[in-house]
Amino acid sequence: MDNITPGLPIICTDNVVHGTAEFTEREYLVTAPLDDGRRHFIPLALIDRVDDAVRLNVDHHQLLEIL
């Protein structure tokens, strides 16, 4: 996951944008602070691919259940 750069949008399979990437830490993608000021730690295993965005292999509802 070396190609994850700060500011890339994080997009679920249902095209919901779940914030932006800030950095990776161990086995997690860490989001930039969300509207409530918190960061989310998304397991790297949920990443399908990285191109112009970080594309997850789960929809937004599934992601929220995991977080």
N, C-alpha and C positions, 0 to 999 in steps of 0.2 A: 504494500500500500504506500510505496514511496511517492506515488504521483498525486497524493492528496495534498492540496495546498489550501491555506487559509482563504476563506471567502467562497469556496465552492458550495453551491446549494446542495442540500441533501434531499433527494427525491425518492418517495416511496413508489411501489408498483402502480398505485392508483393515481399517480401524478401529484400527490399532495407534497408540498415542500415543507420539510420539517427542519427549518433553520438552515444555518450555514456551518460548514466545517471550520474548526479552529486549529486543532492538532490531533495527533494520535498519541495515545499513552498506553503502553503495553498492548493489550488485545482490544482496545477501545478507540473509537472515533469520538472525540470530544467536540460538542457543538459550541459555537459562540454563545454567549448568554442570550437566553430567550427573553420574551417580553416580561416575564416575571423575575428576571435576573438570574435564573438558575441555568446550569449547563446540563446537558444530557450526555450520558456515556453509552454509546451505541456499540454493541459487540461487532468487531471487524468481520465476524462470520456472516453478518447480515448484509454485507456489501456484495452486490452482484458485479459491478464494474465501476470504473472511474473514467470519465471522459470530460465533457464540459461541466459535469456535475458528479456527485457521489450518488450512484444509483443503488438503492437497496433491493433486496429480494423478498421483501414483505410489504404489505399495504400499511397504511397509516394506523388503522385500527390494531393490526397485529403488533406493530412497533410499540404503540402505547401500552399494550398488555405486557410486553417484554420489559419496558422501562419501569 
